[in-house]
Amino acid sequence: MPPRITINRADGELQIWLNPEGRDLLVRQLQSLSETNDHFHIMPEEMAPELPSRNCAYQAGAEILEWGKVLFRPDEWDSRYYPTS
């Protein structure tokens, strides 16, 4: 089966719905993040992104999130570029 990944917000909560192939793809993308490969894109599946999203809601009233980006930020980068007070 092709990966199925649906990301939505319902009742203020982020929900990620996956079939086994979608789970495996998400894990591979997360594991590929590094200081030299620091992000990947989430886009509708017809655009052939790194992580394809679907626009099929699993719950009535859920807000579908088809577009996004996952960013890798090591602690060193945050300390240097985003210091906290």
Distance bins in CASP14 RR format, pairs under 12 A and 6 or more apart:
PFRMAT RR
TARGET T0000
AUTHOR 0000-0000-0000
RMODE 2
METHOD distances of the structure
MODEL  1
1 18 0 0 0 0 0 1 0 0 0 0 0
1 19 1 0 0 1 0 0 0 0 0 0 0
1 20 1 0 0 1 0 0 0 0 0 0 0
1 21 1 0 1 0 0 0 0 0 0 0 0
1 22 0 0 0 0 1 0 0 0 0 0 0
1 23 0 0 0 0 0 1 0 0 0 0 0
1 24 0 0 0 0 0 1 0 0 0 0 0
1 25 0 0 0 0 0 1 0 0 0 0 0
2 19 0 0 0 0 1 0 0 0 0 0 0
2 20 0 0 0 0 0 1 0 0 0 0 0
2 21 1 0 0 1 0 0 0 0 0 0 0
2 22 0 0 0 0 1 0 0 0 0 0 0
2 24 0 0 0 0 0 1 0 0 0 0 0
2 25 0 0 0 0 1 0 0 0 0 0 0
2 45 0 0 0 0 1 0 0 0 0 0 0
2 46 0 0 0 0 0 1 0 0 0 0 0
2 48 0 0 0 0 0 1 0 0 0 0 0
2 52 0 0 0 0 1 0 0 0 0 0 0
2 54 0 0 0 0 0 1 0 0 0 0 0
3 17 0 0 0 0 0 1 0 0 0 0 0
3 18 1 0 0 1 0 0 0 0 0 0 0
3 19 1 0 0 1 0 0 0 0 0 0 0
3 20 0 0 0 0 1 0 0 0 0 0 0
3 21 1 0 1 0 0 0 0 0 0 0 0
3 22 1 1 0 0 0 0 0 0 0 0 0
3 23 0 0 0 0 1 0 0 0 0 0 0
3 24 1 0 0 1 0 0 0 0 0 0 0
3 25 1 0 1 0 0 0 0 0 0 0 0
3 26 0 0 0 0 1 0 0 0 0 0 0
3 27 0 0 0 0 0 1 0 0 0 0 0
3 28 0 0 0 0 0 1 0 0 0 0 0
3 29 0 0 0 0 0 1 0 0 0 0 0
3 42 0 0 0 0 0 1 0 0 0 0 0
3 45 0 0 0 0 1 0 0 0 0 0 0
3 49 0 0 0 0 0 1 0 0 0 0 0
3 50 0 0 0 0 0 1 0 0 0 0 0
3 51 0 0 0 0 1 0 0 0 0 0 0
3 52 1 0 0 1 0 0 0 0 0 0 0
3 53 0 0 0 0 1 0 0 0 0 0 0
3 54 0 0 0 0 1 0 0 0 0 0 0
4 16 0 0 0 0 0 1 0 0 0 0 0
4 17 1 0 0 1 0 0 0 0 0 0 0
4 18 1 0 0 1 0 0 0 0 0 0 0
4 19 1 0 1 0 0 0 0 0 0 0 0
4 20 0 0 0 0 1 0 0 0 0 0 0
4 21 1 0 0 1 0 0 0 0 0 0 0
4 22 1 0 0 1 0 0 0 0 0 0 0
4 23 0 0 0 0 1 0 0 0 0 0 0
4 24 0 0 0 0 0 1 0 0 0 0 0
4 25 0 0 0 0 1 0 0 0 0 0 0
4 26 0 0 0 0 0 1 0 0 0 0 0
4 45 0 0 0 0 1 0 0 0 0 0 0
4 51 0 0 0 0 0 1 0 0 0 0 0
4 52 0 0 0 0 1 0 0 0 0 0 0
4 53 0 0 0 0 1 0 0 0 0 0 0
4 54 1 0 1 0 0 0 0 0 0 0 0
4 55 0 0 0 0 0 1 0 0 0 0 0
4 56 0 0 0 0 1 0 0 0 0 0 0
4 58 0 0 0 0 0 1 0 0 0 0 0
5 15 0 0 0 0 0 1 0 0 0 0 0
5 16 1 0 0 1 0 0 0 0 0 0 0
5 17 1 0 0 1 0 0 0 0 0 0 0
5 18 1 0 1 0 0 0 0 0 0 0 0
5 19 0 0 0 0 1 0 0 0 0 0 0
5 20 0 0 0 0 0 1 0 0 0 0 0
5 21 0 0 0 0 1 0 0 0 0 0 0
5 22 1 0 1 0 0 0 0 0 0 0 0
5 23 0 0 0 0 1 0 0 0 0 0 0
5 24 0 0 0 0 0 1 0 0 0 0 0
5 25 1 0 0 1 0 0 0 0 0 0 0
5 26 1 0 0 1 0 0 0 0 0 0 0
5 27 0 0 0 0 0 1 0 0 0 0 0
5 29 0 0 0 0 0 1 0 0 0 0 0
5 42 1 0 0 1 0 0 0 0 0 0 0
5 43 0 0 0 0 0 1 0 0 0 0 0
5 44 0 0 0 0 0 1 0 0 0 0 0
5 45 0 0 0 0 1 0 0 0 0 0 0
5 49 0 0 0 0 0 1 0 0 0 0 0
5 50 0 0 0 0 0 1 0 0 0 0 0
5 51 1 0 0 1 0 0 0 0 0 0 0
5 52 1 0 0 1 0 0 0 0 0 0 0
5 53 1 0 1 0 0 0 0 0 0 0 0
5 54 1 0 0 1 0 0 0 0 0 0 0
5 55 0 0 0 0 0 1 0 0 0 0 0
5 56 0 0 0 0 0 1 0 0 0 0 0
5 58 0 0 0 0 0 1 0 0 0 0 0
5 64 0 0 0 0 0 1 0 0 0 0 0
5 65 0 0 0 0 0 1 0 0 0 0 0
5 66 0 0 0 0 0 1 0 0 0 0 0
5 68 0 0 0 0 0 1 0 0 0 0 0
5 70 0 0 0 0 0 1 0 0 0 0 0
6 14 0 0 0 0 0 1 0 0 0 0 0
6 15 0 0 0 0 1 0 0 0 0 0 0
6 16 1 0 0 1 0 0 0 0 0 0 0
6 17 1 0 1 0 0 0 0 0 0 0 0
6 18 1 0 0 1 0 0 0 0 0 0 0
6 19 0 0 0 0 1 0 0 0 0 0 0
6 22 0 0 0 0 1 0 0 0 0 0 0
6 26 0 0 0 0 0 1 0 0 0 0 0
6 42 0 0 0 0 0 1 0 0 0 0 0
6 44 0 0 0 0 0 1 0 0 0 0 0
6 45 0 0 0 0 0 1 0 0 0 0 0
6 51 0 0 0 0 0 1 0 0 0 0 0
6 52 0 0 0 0 0 1 0 0 0 0 0
6 53 1 0 0 1 0 0 0 0 0 0 0
6 54 1 0 1 0 0 0 0 0 0 0 0
6 55 1 0 0 1 0 0 0 0 0 0 0
6 56 1 0 0 1 0 0 0 0 0 0 0
6 57 1 0 0 1 0 0 0 0 0 0 0
6 58 1 0 0 1 0 0 0 0 0 0 0
6 59 0 0 0 0 1 0 0 0 0 0 0
6 62 0 0 0 0 1 0 0 0 0 0 0
6 63 0 0 0 0 0 1 0 0 0 0 0
6 64 1 0 0 1 0 0 0 0 0 0 0
6 65 0 0 0 0 1 0 0 0 0 0 0
6 66 0 0 0 0 1 0 0 0 0 0 0
7 13 0 0 0 0 0 1 0 0 0 0 0
7 14 1 0 0 1 0 0 0 0 0 0 0
7 15 1 0 0 1 0 0 0 0 0 0 0
7 16 1 0 1 0 0 0 0 0 0 0 0
7 17 1 0 0 1 0 0 0 0 0 0 0
7 18 0 0 0 0 1 0 0 0 0 0 0
7 22 0 0 0 0 0 1 0 0 0 0 0
7 26 0 0 0 0 0 1 0 0 0 0 0
7 42 1 0 0 1 0 0 0 0 0 0 0
7 43 0 0 0 0 0 1 0 0 0 0 0
7 44 0 0 0 0 0 1 0 0 0 0 0
7 51 0 0 0 0 1 0 0 0 0 0 0
7 52 0 0 0 0 0 1 0 0 0 0 0
7 53 1 0 1 0 0 0 0 0 0 0 0
7 54 0 0 0 0 1 0 0 0 0 0 0
7 55 0 0 0 0 1 0 0 0 0 0 0
7 56 0 0 0 0 0 1 0 0 0 0 0
7 57 0 0 0 0 0 1 0 0 0 0 0
7 58 0 0 0 0 0 1 0 0 0 0 0
7 62 0 0 0 0 1 0 0 0 0 0 0
7 63 0 0 0 0 1 0 0 0 0 0 0
7 64 1 0 0 1 0 0 0 0 0 0 0
7 65 1 0 1 0 0 0 0 0 0 0 0
7 66 1 0 0 1 0 0 0 0 0 0 0
7 67 0 0 0 0 1 0 0 0 0 0 0
7 68 0 0 0 0 1 0 0 0 0 0 0
7 70 0 0 0 0 0 1 0 0 0 0 0
8 14 1 0 0 1 0 0 0 0 0 0 0
8 15 1 0 1 0 0 0 0 0 0 0 0
8 16 0 0 0 0 1 0 0 0 0 0 0
8 17 1 0 0 1 0 0 0 0 0 0 0
8 53 0 0 0 0 1 0 0 0 0 0 0
8 54 0 0 0 0 1 0 0 0 0 0 0
8 55 0 0 0 0 1 0 0 0 0 0 0
8 56 0 0 0 0 1 0 0 0 0 0 0
8 57 1 0 0 1 0 0 0 0 0 0 0
8 58 1 0 0 1 0 0 0 0 0 0 0
8 59 1 0 0 1 0 0 0 0 0 0 0
8 60 0 0 0 0 0 1 0 0 0 0 0
8 61 0 0 0 0 1 0 0 0 0 0 0
8 62 1 0 1 0 0 0 0 0 0 0 0
8 63 1 0 1 0 0 0 0 0 0 0 0
8 64 1 0 1 0 0 0 0 0 0 0 0
8 65 1 0 0 1 0 0 0 0 0 0 0
8 66 0 0 0 0 1 0 0 0 0 0 0
9 15 1 0 0 1 0 0 0 0 0 0 0
9 16 0 0 0 0 0 1 0 0 0 0 0
9 57 0 0 0 0 0 1 0 0 0 0 0
9 59 0 0 0 0 0 1 0 0 0 0 0
9 61 0 0 0 0 1 0 0 0 0 0 0
9 62 1 0 0 1 0 0 0 0 0 0 0
9 63 1 0 1 0 0 0 0 0 0 0 0
9 64 0 0 0 0 1 0 0 0 0 0 0
9 65 1 0 0 1 0 0 0 0 0 0 0
9 66 0 0 0 0 0 1 0 0 0 0 0
10 16 0 0 0 0 0 1 0 0 0 0 0
10 17 0 0 0 0 0 1 0 0 0 0 0
10 57 0 0 0 0 1 0 0 0 0 0 0
10 58 0 0 0 0 1 0 0 0 0 0 0
10 59 1 0 1 0 0 0 0 0 0 0 0
10 60 0 0 0 0 1 0 0 0 0 0 0
10 61 1 0 0 1 0 0 0 0 0 0 0
10 62 1 0 1 0 0 0 0 0 0 0 0
10 63 1 0 0 1 0 0 0 0 0 0 0
10 64 0 0 0 0 0 1 0 0 0 0 0
10 65 0 0 0 0 0 1 0 0 0 0 0
11 59 0 0 0 0 1 0 0 0 0 0 0
11 60 0 0 0 0 0 1 0 0 0 0 0
11 61 0 0 0 0 1 0 0 0 0 0 0
11 62 0 0 0 0 1 0 0 0 0 0 0
11 63 0 0 0 0 0 1 0 0 0 0 0
12 61 0 0 0 0 0 1 0 0 0 0 0
12 62 0 0 0 0 0 1 0 0 0 0 0
12 63 0 0 0 0 1 0 0 0 0 0 0
12 65 0 0 0 0 0 1 0 0 0 0 0
13 59 0 0 0 0 0 1 0 0 0 0 0
13 62 0 0 0 0 1 0 0 0 0 0 0
13 63 0 0 0 0 0 1 0 0 0 0 0
14 62 0 0 0 0 0 1 0 0 0 0 0
14 63 0 0 0 0 0 1 0 0 0 0 0
14 64 0 0 0 0 0 1 0 0 0 0 0
14 65 1 0 0 1 0 0 0 0 0 0 0
14 68 0 0 0 0 0 1 0 0 0 0 0
15 57 0 0 0 0 0 1 0 0 0 0 0
15 58 1 0 0 1 0 0 0 0 0 0 0
15 59 1 0 0 1 0 0 0 0 0 0 0
15 61 0 0 0 0 0 1 0 0 0 0 0
15 62 1 0 0 1 0 0 0 0 0 0 0
15 63 0 0 0 0 0 1 0 0 0 0 0
15 64 0 0 0 0 0 1 0 0 0 0 0
15 65 0 0 0 0 1 0 0 0 0 0 0
16 22 0 0 0 0 1 0 0 0 0 0 0
16 23 0 0 0 0 1 0 0 0 0 0 0
16 25 0 0 0 0 0 1 0 0 0 0 0
16 26 1 0 0 1 0 0 0 0 0 0 0
16 27 0 0 0 0 0 1 0 0 0 0 0
16 30 0 0 0 0 0 1 0 0 0 0 0
16 42 0 0 0 0 0 1 0 0 0 0 0
16 51 0 0 0 0 0 1 0 0 0 0 0
16 53 0 0 0 0 1 0 0 0 0 0 0
16 54 0 0 0 0 0 1 0 0 0 0 0
16 58 0 0 0 0 0 1 0 0 0 0 0
16 62 0 0 0 0 0 1 0 0 0 0 0
16 64 0 0 0 0 0 1 0 0 0 0 0
16 65 0 0 0 0 1 0 0 0 0 0 0
16 70 0 0 0 0 0 1 0 0 0 0 0
17 23 0 0 0 0 0 1 0 0 0 0 0
17 26 0 0 0 0 0 1 0 0 0 0 0
17 53 0 0 0 0 0 1 0 0 0 0 0
17 54 0 0 0 0 1 0 0 0 0 0 0
17 55 0 0 0 0 0 1 0 0 0 0 0
17 56 0 0 0 0 1 0 0 0 0 0 0
17 57 0 0 0 0 1 0 0 0 0 0 0
17 58 1 0 1 0 0 0 0 0 0 0 0
17 59 0 0 0 0 1 0 0 0 0 0 0
17 62 0 0 0 0 1 0 0 0 0 0 0
17 64 0 0 0 0 0 1 0 0 0 0 0
17 65 0 0 0 0 0 1 0 0 0 0 0
18 24 0 0 0 0 1 0 0 0 0 0 0
18 25 0 0 0 0 1 0 0 0 0 0 0
18 26 1 0 0 1 0 0 0 0 0 0 0
18 27 0 0 0 0 1 0 0 0 0 0 0
18 51 0 0 0 0 0 1 0 0 0 0 0
18 52 0 0 0 0 0 1 0 0 0 0 0
18 53 0 0 0 0 0 1 0 0 0 0 0
18 54 0 0 0 0 0 1 0 0 0 0 0
18 58 0 0 0 0 0 1 0 0 0 0 0
19 25 0 0 0 0 1 0 0 0 0 0 0
19 26 0 0 0 0 0 1 0 0 0 0 0
19 52 0 0 0 0 0 1 0 0 0 0 0
19 54 0 0 0 0 0 1 0 0 0 0 0
19 56 0 0 0 0 0 1 0 0 0 0 0
19 58 0 0 0 0 0 1 0 0 0 0 0
20 26 0 0 0 0 0 1 0 0 0 0 0
20 27 0 0 0 0 0 1 0 0 0 0 0
21 27 0 0 0 0 0 1 0 0 0 0 0
21 28 0 0 0 0 0 1 0 0 0 0 0
21 52 0 0 0 0 0 1 0 0 0 0 0
22 28 0 0 0 0 1 0 0 0 0 0 0
22 29 0 0 0 0 1 0 0 0 0 0 0
22 30 0 0 0 0 0 1 0 0 0 0 0
22 42 0 0 0 0 0 1 0 0 0 0 0
22 45 0 0 0 0 0 1 0 0 0 0 0
22 51 0 0 0 0 1 0 0 0 0 0 0
22 52 0 0 0 0 1 0 0 0 0 0 0
22 53 0 0 0 0 0 1 0 0 0 0 0
22 54 0 0 0 0 0 1 0 0 0 0 0
23 29 0 0 0 0 0 1 0 0 0 0 0
23 30 0 0 0 0 0 1 0 0 0 0 0
23 51 0 0 0 0 0 1 0 0 0 0 0
24 30 0 0 0 0 0 1 0 0 0 0 0
24 31 0 0 0 0 0 1 0 0 0 0 0
24 51 0 0 0 0 0 1 0 0 0 0 0
25 31 0 0 0 0 0 1 0 0 0 0 0
25 32 0 0 0 0 0 1 0 0 0 0 0
25 40 0 0 0 0 0 1 0 0 0 0 0
25 42 0 0 0 0 0 1 0 0 0 0 0
25 45 0 0 0 0 0 1 0 0 0 0 0
25 49 0 0 0 0 0 1 0 0 0 0 0
25 50 0 0 0 0 1 0 0 0 0 0 0
25 51 1 0 0 1 0 0 0 0 0 0 0
25 52 0 0 0 0 1 0 0 0 0 0 0
25 53 0 0 0 0 0 1 0 0 0 0 0
26 32 0 0 0 0 0 1 0 0 0 0 0
26 33 0 0 0 0 0 1 0 0 0 0 0
26 40 0 0 0 0 1 0 0 0 0 0 0
26 42 0 0 0 0 1 0 0 0 0 0 0
26 50 0 0 0 0 0 1 0 0 0 0 0
26 51 1 0 0 1 0 0 0 0 0 0 0
26 52 0 0 0 0 0 1 0 0 0 0 0
26 53 0 0 0 0 0 1 0 0 0 0 0
26 70 0 0 0 0 1 0 0 0 0 0 0
27 33 0 0 0 0 0 1 0 0 0 0 0
27 51 0 0 0 0 0 1 0 0 0 0 0
28 40 0 0 0 0 1 0 0 0 0 0 0
28 50 0 0 0 0 1 0 0 0 0 0 0
28 51 0 0 0 0 1 0 0 0 0 0 0
29 37 0 0 0 0 1 0 0 0 0 0 0
29 39 0 0 0 0 1 0 0 0 0 0 0
29 40 1 0 1 0 0 0 0 0 0 0 0
29 41 0 0 0 0 1 0 0 0 0 0 0
29 42 0 0 0 0 1 0 0 0 0 0 0
29 49 0 0 0 0 1 0 0 0 0 0 0
29 50 1 0 1 0 0 0 0 0 0 0 0
29 51 1 0 1 0 0 0 0 0 0 0 0
29 52 0 0 0 0 0 1 0 0 0 0 0
29 69 0 0 0 0 0 1 0 0 0 0 0
29 70 1 0 0 1 0 0 0 0 0 0 0
29 72 0 0 0 0 0 1 0 0 0 0 0
30 37 0 0 0 0 0 1 0 0 0 0 0
30 39 0 0 0 0 0 1 0 0 0 0 0
30 40 0 0 0 0 1 0 0 0 0 0 0
30 42 0 0 0 0 0 1 0 0 0 0 0
30 50 0 0 0 0 0 1 0 0 0 0 0
30 51 0 0 0 0 1 0 0 0 0 0 0
30 70 1 0 0 1 0 0 0 0 0 0 0
30 71 0 0 0 0 0 1 0 0 0 0 0
30 72 0 0 0 0 1 0 0 0 0 0 0
31 37 0 0 0 0 0 1 0 0 0 0 0
31 40 0 0 0 0 0 1 0 0 0 0 0
31 70 0 0 0 0 0 1 0 0 0 0 0
31 72 0 0 0 0 0 1 0 0 0 0 0
32 38 0 0 0 0 0 1 0 0 0 0 0
32 39 0 0 0 0 0 1 0 0 0 0 0
32 40 1 0 0 1 0 0 0 0 0 0 0
32 50 0 0 0 0 1 0 0 0 0 0 0
32 51 0 0 0 0 0 1 0 0 0 0 0
32 70 0 0 0 0 0 1 0 0 0 0 0
32 72 0 0 0 0 1 0 0 0 0 0 0
33 39 1 0 0 1 0 0 0 0 0 0 0
33 40 1 0 0 1 0 0 0 0 0 0 0
33 50 0 0 0 0 0 1 0 0 0 0 0
33 51 0 0 0 0 0 1 0 0 0 0 0
33 69 0 0 0 0 0 1 0 0 0 0 0
33 70 1 0 0 1 0 0 0 0 0 0 0
33 71 0 0 0 0 1 0 0 0 0 0 0
33 72 1 1 0 0 0 0 0 0 0 0 0
33 73 0 0 0 0 1 0 0 0 0 0 0
33 74 0 0 0 0 1 0 0 0 0 0 0
34 40 0 0 0 0 0 1 0 0 0 0 0
34 72 1 0 0 1 0 0 0 0 0 0 0
34 73 0 0 0 0 0 1 0 0 0 0 0
34 74 0 0 0 0 1 0 0 0 0 0 0
34 77 0 0 0 0 0 1 0 0 0 0 0
35 72 1 0 0 1 0 0 0 0 0 0 0
35 73 0 0 0 0 1 0 0 0 0 0 0
35 74 1 0 0 1 0 0 0 0 0 0 0
35 75 0 0 0 0 0 1 0 0 0 0 0
35 76 0 0 0 0 1 0 0 0 0 0 0
35 77 0 0 0 0 1 0 0 0 0 0 0
36 72 0 0 0 0 1 0 0 0 0 0 0
36 74 0 0 0 0 0 1 0 0 0 0 0
37 50 0 0 0 0 0 1 0 0 0 0 0
37 70 0 0 0 0 0 1 0 0 0 0 0
37 71 0 0 0 0 0 1 0 0 0 0 0
37 72 1 0 0 1 0 0 0 0 0 0 0
38 69 0 0 0 0 0 1 0 0 0 0 0
38 70 0 0 0 0 1 0 0 0 0 0 0
38 71 1 0 0 1 0 0 0 0 0 0 0
38 72 1 0 1 0 0 0 0 0 0 0 0
38 73 1 0 0 1 0 0 0 0 0 0 0
38 74 0 0 0 0 1 0 0 0 0 0 0
38 77 0 0 0 0 1 0 0 0 0 0 0
39 49 0 0 0 0 0 1 0 0 0 0 0
39 50 0 0 0 0 1 0 0 0 0 0 0
39 51 0 0 0 0 0 1 0 0 0 0 0
39 68 0 0 0 0 1 0 0 0 0 0 0
39 69 1 0 1 0 0 0 0 0 0 0 0
39 70 1 0 0 1 0 0 0 0 0 0 0
39 71 1 0 1 0 0 0 0 0 0 0 0
39 72 1 0 0 1 0 0 0 0 0 0 0
39 73 0 0 0 0 1 0 0 0 0 0 0
40 49 1 0 0 1 0 0 0 0 0 0 0
40 50 1 0 1 0 0 0 0 0 0 0 0
40 51 1 0 1 0 0 0 0 0 0 0 0
40 52 0 0 0 0 0 1 0 0 0 0 0
40 53 0 0 0 0 0 1 0 0 0 0 0
40 68 0 0 0 0 1 0 0 0 0 0 0
40 69 1 0 0 1 0 0 0 0 0 0 0
40 70 1 0 1 0 0 0 0 0 0 0 0
40 71 0 0 0 0 1 0 0 0 0 0 0
40 72 0 0 0 0 1 0 0 0 0 0 0
41 47 0 0 0 0 1 0 0 0 0 0 0
41 48 0 0 0 0 0 1 0 0 0 0 0
41 49 1 0 1 0 0 0 0 0 0 0 0
41 50 1 0 1 0 0 0 0 0 0 0 0
41 51 1 0 0 1 0 0 0 0 0 0 0
41 52 0 0 0 0 1 0 0 0 0 0 0
41 53 0 0 0 0 1 0 0 0 0 0 0
41 66 0 0 0 0 0 1 0 0 0 0 0
41 67 0 0 0 0 1 0 0 0 0 0 0
41 68 1 0 0 1 0 0 0 0 0 0 0
41 69 1 0 1 0 0 0 0 0 0 0 0
41 70 0 0 0 0 1 0 0 0 0 0 0
41 71 0 0 0 0 0 1 0 0 0 0 0
42 49 1 0 0 1 0 0 0 0 0 0 0
42 50 1 0 0 1 0 0 0 0 0 0 0
42 51 1 0 1 0 0 0 0 0 0 0 0
42 52 1 0 0 1 0 0 0 0 0 0 0
42 53 1 0 1 0 0 0 0 0 0 0 0
42 54 0 0 0 0 0 1 0 0 0 0 0
42 64 0 0 0 0 0 1 0 0 0 0 0
42 65 1 0 0 1 0 0 0 0 0 0 0
42 66 1 0 0 1 0 0 0 0 0 0 0
42 67 1 0 0 1 0 0 0 0 0 0 0
42 68 1 0 1 0 0 0 0 0 0 0 0
42 69 1 0 0 1 0 0 0 0 0 0 0
42 70 1 0 0 1 0 0 0 0 0 0 0
42 71 0 0 0 0 0 1 0 0 0 0 0
43 49 1 1 0 0 0 0 0 0 0 0 0
43 50 0 0 0 0 1 0 0 0 0 0 0
43 51 1 0 0 1 0 0 0 0 0 0 0
43 52 1 0 0 1 0 0 0 0 0 0 0
43 53 1 0 0 1 0 0 0 0 0 0 0
43 54 0 0 0 0 0 1 0 0 0 0 0
43 55 0 0 0 0 0 1 0 0 0 0 0
43 65 0 0 0 0 0 1 0 0 0 0 0
43 66 1 0 0 1 0 0 0 0 0 0 0
43 67 1 0 1 0 0 0 0 0 0 0 0
43 68 1 0 0 1 0 0 0 0 0 0 0
43 69 0 0 0 0 1 0 0 0 0 0 0
43 70 0 0 0 0 0 1 0 0 0 0 0
44 51 0 0 0 0 0 1 0 0 0 0 0
44 52 1 0 0 1 0 0 0 0 0 0 0
44 53 1 0 0 1 0 0 0 0 0 0 0
44 54 1 0 0 1 0 0 0 0 0 0 0
44 55 1 0 0 1 0 0 0 0 0 0 0
44 56 0 0 0 0 0 1 0 0 0 0 0
44 64 0 0 0 0 0 1 0 0 0 0 0
44 65 0 0 0 0 0 1 0 0 0 0 0
44 66 1 0 1 0 0 0 0 0 0 0 0
44 67 1 0 0 1 0 0 0 0 0 0 0
44 68 0 0 0 0 0 1 0 0 0 0 0
45 51 0 0 0 0 1 0 0 0 0 0 0
45 52 1 1 0 0 0 0 0 0 0 0 0
45 53 1 0 0 1 0 0 0 0 0 0 0
45 54 1 0 0 1 0 0 0 0 0 0 0
45 55 0 0 0 0 1 0 0 0 0 0 0
45 56 0 0 0 0 0 1 0 0 0 0 0
45 66 0 0 0 0 1 0 0 0 0 0 0
46 52 0 0 0 0 1 0 0 0 0 0 0
46 53 0 0 0 0 0 1 0 0 0 0 0
46 54 0 0 0 0 0 1 0 0 0 0 0
46 55 0 0 0 0 0 1 0 0 0 0 0
46 66 0 0 0 0 0 1 0 0 0 0 0
47 53 0 0 0 0 1 0 0 0 0 0 0
47 55 0 0 0 0 0 1 0 0 0 0 0
47 66 0 0 0 0 1 0 0 0 0 0 0
47 67 0 0 0 0 1 0 0 0 0 0 0
47 68 0 0 0 0 0 1 0 0 0 0 0
49 66 0 0 0 0 1 0 0 0 0 0 0
49 67 0 0 0 0 1 0 0 0 0 0 0
49 68 0 0 0 0 1 0 0 0 0 0 0
49 69 0 0 0 0 0 1 0 0 0 0 0
49 70 0 0 0 0 0 1 0 0 0 0 0
50 68 0 0 0 0 0 1 0 0 0 0 0
50 69 0 0 0 0 1 0 0 0 0 0 0
50 70 0 0 0 0 1 0 0 0 0 0 0
51 65 0 0 0 0 0 1 0 0 0 0 0
51 66 0 0 0 0 0 1 0 0 0 0 0
51 67 0 0 0 0 0 1 0 0 0 0 0
51 68 0 0 0 0 1 0 0 0 0 0 0
51 69 0 0 0 0 1 0 0 0 0 0 0
51 70 1 0 0 1 0 0 0 0 0 0 0
52 66 0 0 0 0 1 0 0 0 0 0 0
52 67 0 0 0 0 0 1 0 0 0 0 0
52 68 0 0 0 0 0 1 0 0 0 0 0
53 64 0 0 0 0 1 0 0 0 0 0 0
53 65 1 0 0 1 0 0 0 0 0 0 0
53 66 1 0 1 0 0 0 0 0 0 0 0
53 67 1 0 0 1 0 0 0 0 0 0 0
53 68 0 0 0 0 1 0 0 0 0 0 0
53 69 0 0 0 0 0 1 0 0 0 0 0
53 70 0 0 0 0 0 1 0 0 0 0 0
54 64 0 0 0 0 1 0 0 0 0 0 0
54 65 0 0 0 0 0 1 0 0 0 0 0
54 66 1 0 0 1 0 0 0 0 0 0 0
55 62 0 0 0 0 0 1 0 0 0 0 0
55 63 0 0 0 0 0 1 0 0 0 0 0
55 64 1 0 1 0 0 0 0 0 0 0 0
55 65 0 0 0 0 1 0 0 0 0 0 0
55 66 1 0 1 0 0 0 0 0 0 0 0
55 67 0 0 0 0 0 1 0 0 0 0 0
56 62 0 0 0 0 0 1 0 0 0 0 0
56 64 1 0 0 1 0 0 0 0 0 0 0
56 66 0 0 0 0 0 1 0 0 0 0 0
57 63 0 0 0 0 1 0 0 0 0 0 0
57 64 1 0 1 0 0 0 0 0 0 0 0
57 65 0 0 0 0 0 1 0 0 0 0 0
57 66 0 0 0 0 0 1 0 0 0 0 0
58 64 0 0 0 0 1 0 0 0 0 0 0
71 77 0 0 0 0 0 1 0 0 0 0 0
71 78 0 0 0 0 0 1 0 0 0 0 0
71 82 0 0 0 0 0 1 0 0 0 0 0
72 78 0 0 0 0 0 1 0 0 0 0 0
73 79 0 0 0 0 0 1 0 0 0 0 0
73 80 0 0 0 0 0 1 0 0 0 0 0
73 81 0 0 0 0 1 0 0 0 0 0 0
73 82 0 0 0 0 1 0 0 0 0 0 0
74 80 0 0 0 0 1 0 0 0 0 0 0
74 81 0 0 0 0 0 1 0 0 0 0 0
74 82 0 0 0 0 0 1 0 0 0 0 0
75 81 0 0 0 0 0 1 0 0 0 0 0
75 82 0 0 0 0 0 1 0 0 0 0 0
75 83 0 0 0 0 0 1 0 0 0 0 0
75 84 0 0 0 0 0 1 0 0 0 0 0
76 82 0 0 0 0 0 1 0 0 0 0 0
76 83 0 0 0 0 0 1 0 0 0 0 0
77 83 0 0 0 0 0 1 0 0 0 0 0
78 84 0 0 0 0 1 0 0 0 0 0 0
END
